[in-house]
Amino acid sequence: ISGLDNGTTSSTSFVDIVNYSGKGVLEFCALAIYQELCYMKLIVDGVTLADFSLDPSASNWAAKAAVGLYLNTSSFTTIALSQIPFKTSLQIQARVSTTGTAYVYYKYRKVA
């Protein structure tokens, strides 16, 4: 997705997609997968703000935004950014249930 950073994992254990120490603002974070169950955690300043699963139906893609809005239709794609500040750290973790690849799309900016 243009304008966003991304990371992937095929691990069945949680791995860090983002592990940043410092001050900043999280503007967008979404999880996507094809046909497989996956999980994501969003940890801001050491506190888990989101911990959820995503389970698409067979032979379909699924996506879920944890921060901001992601809307993808045959007519248009919309990404709405949010403003979630963090003071000391940002972690985005993901894993799959058994197989497949979890895709994490995110955008954050560092603040001095």
Secondary structure, DSSP 4 states (H G I P E B T S, - for coil): -TT-EEEEE--SS-EEEEEEES-EEEEEEEEEEESS-EEEEEEETTEEEEEEEE-PPTT-EEEEEEESEEEE-SS-EEEE---EEESSEEEEEEEESSSS-EEEEEEEEE--
